[in-house]
Amino acid sequence: MEKETIAAISTGMTNSGIGIVRISGPEALDVAERVYKGRDNIKDADSHTIHYGHITDGQETIDETLVMVMRAPRTFTGEDTVEINCHGGVYVLNRVLETVLNNGARAAEPGEFTKRAFLNGKLDLSQAEAVIDVINSENEYALQSSVSQLKGNIRKKINDIRNKIIYHTAFIESALDDPEHYSLDGYGEELLHVVEEIISELQELIRSSESGRVMKEGINTVIVGKPNAGKSSLLNVLSGYERAIVTDIEGTTRDILEEQIRLGDLSLNVIDTAGIRSTEDAVEKIGVDRAREYAEKADLIIYVADASRALDENDEEILELIRDKKTVILLNKSDLDTVITPEQMKEKAGEIPVISASAKEEQGIRELEETVKGMFLAGSISFNDQVYITNARQKNALISALESMKKVTESIGSGMPEDFYSIDLMDAYD
């Protein structure tokens, strides 16, 4: 690993009250000493102390700053680290960084501070991946899941499983090398219980990946319904502003409207579609076809039905489209004189939940939130002891480990020699 001293702006590149330039590496204190002017000597400063002064470039004072000194190994990267807290203007931050680079540091590559934390053993790979997830969190569940991962909950869970695997691998290897002192008689049955327990744990982690994806990326949601049922009004209510044009004219929405919204602690990637109906209008027909196409790929469908109008063949077509998918039916315009009751709609919809709602009066939104939460997040969400897998790399690694553990059960069932067990156990361990 290269031991160069690196530096970068660690706060957002927009004008703000405060900005931070971070320096990390073996010469971080020397570099800071060259650009800092104040009463204190940065090179001799105690760890985790802050010093008032100015950043200068030769005789020119660039900014008034607070300089934080953190000595290895008690830092994020595990290296000597200095953070220069200056004013947050884009120009002044770039001038401070330029001065630091001119005095012995080099520009950090994207993610290099976290990479060094990983290589120096301050974070494992799951924690390193969690850093960007914390930064990009867009709802409370995503934030709590990422913080839980950053604290090492996934690492602890995986280490527990790895410790079980390595113990039994070591026992098998010891018995094969020293059969006089270690017996493998009946060991297959004992190992089978442990392997089945590990398989169950791996399957639970893999199952959690769906909830993890929903927390992190949001639920891909499509709003469908007949023209003028209130789909665009619902989108406006959910987004909190007039995202879609709403009129009494049927077929106002002809193209796809996309919006990312928060529904309580969940994120929904919402697509409002053209009203589904039989039409001879070429443009509207394209919109209807797109609505069907997006509905086929959606994680969740919100079917908005107009409670003030009787169901017709278009509603029957929509019900057929959504029957085998995760769907919530909003019986909209319930504030008007209704001709369809929730009970009548439930008879048509079968197991699909039906919510009496009014987009105009913003009724039924809370019930929609609870229904969606129940559909996508199994049970209550706890980040104290529950682990959620949130990215594809982790999920694929777990799937590979699961396949290896299943091979161990096959070897035991087939009465294969014990050294066959250790091969697949080590594959799972890796």
Secondary structure, DSSP 8 states (H G I E B T S, - for coil): -----EEEE-S-SS-EEEEEEEEESTTHHHHHHHHEEESS-GGG--TTEEEEEEEEETTEEEEEEEEEEE-TTSSSSSS-EEEEEEEE-HHHHHHHHHHHHTTT-EE--TTHHHHHHHHTTSS-HHHHHHHHHHHH--SHHHHHHHHHHHTTHHHHHHHHHHHHHHHHHHHHHHHHH-TTT---TTHHHHHHHHHHHHHHHHHHHHHHHHHHHHHHH-EEEEEEESTTSSHHHHHHHHHTS--S---SSTT---S-EEEEEEETTEEEEEEE---------HHHHHHHHHHHHHHHH-SEEEEEEETTS---HHHHHHHHHHTTS-EEEEEE-TTS--S--HHHHHHHHTTS-EEE-BTTTTBSHHHHHHHHHHHHS-S---SSS-----SHHHHHHHHHHHHHHHHHHHHHHTT--HHHHHHHHHHHH-
